[in-house]
């Protein structure tokens, strides 16, 4: 049992070990086989990322905007931050906005790097760390999925949309393009899905991945600087309270927990390389 017969190229027959028998011998069942590190398939990953982001955008924008509740929540956060003397967002927003070249650069940073860097890190993992790719991607996807729960349960207006908040909408003032948060594109995106900040969730995932896996010290330092600079950008452009960043960090912790429970290890501790998918293993006749 556990053996089947295959025909070799010479027309002879010999025993081959079935995949189910392999699973029994190495102590893995079907679930263990799914969890095991394997080389990712390019077509599948492209399709998965495209469908997942489309689904995420669809659900995020389908969440009722709940403008009144979102504004009340923003007022509460702003009052609470003042009460504990951590309300720095307005000062940062006005200070950076006074330097035109700096705030314009931050507007474009906010609109573009969120996607470019994240996709770049995914490609880098796929190419150079295939054994860790699936677990790291799972952590990112779980982070994004749980953020949708936050958008639904806690609608929150960004500082730039607060009533009487005196924040500067830097995209509208400086007429920069690309942000879904302001201008003509704002009608295509839920404006009250600010908590948690996925700019922070994704950038911190990128930064930790680069820091953990890059070999060049200067690249690892850049990895740590990326989420720190992203935090400055989201506050300076009045797209988020800094507490939204805390929400993004909590979501990321959830994502890594999911990956750890599913794969039995954190993504960065898994083997870097994995063998190519095996076909049937033929045993030569007479052995």
Number of C-alpha atoms within 10 A of each C-alpha: 6 13 14 11 14 17 12 14 7 6 8 11 15 17 19 18 17 16 17 13 16 14 15 12 11 9 10 16 15 11 10 14 13 12 15 15 21 18 18 18 10 12 8 10 16 11 10 12 15 12 12 15 13 12 13 17 15 12 16 22 19 12 17 14 20 17 14 13 15 22 20 16 18 25 19 12 17 19 13 13 17 12 10 8 9 12 17 14 23 19 13 17 26 18 12 20 21 10 10 12 11 11 23 21 13 23 22 16 18 21 19 13 16 17 13 11 16 19 14 13 17 20 16 14 21 20 13 13 21 23 24 25 27 24 27 25 21 19 25 24 22 20 26 24 18 17 27 20 14 19 23 19 12 18 27 32 29 27 27 22 21 18 13 9 13 13 22 19 22 24 24 14 11 14 13 17 16 17 19 17 22 22 16 12 12 12 12 12 18 22 23 27 27 27 26 29 27 21 24 27 26 24 27 25 25 25 23 17 20 22 20 14 17 14 10 10 10 10 15 18 14 14 22 18 16 19 22 15 14 22 21 16 24 25 24 27 28 23 28 26 29 20 16 25 25 16 20 27 22 16 27 26 16 19 25 24 17 20 22 17 10 17 18 14 14 18 23 17 11 19 12 16 15 16 10 9 8 7 7 10 12 17 15 12 10 6 6
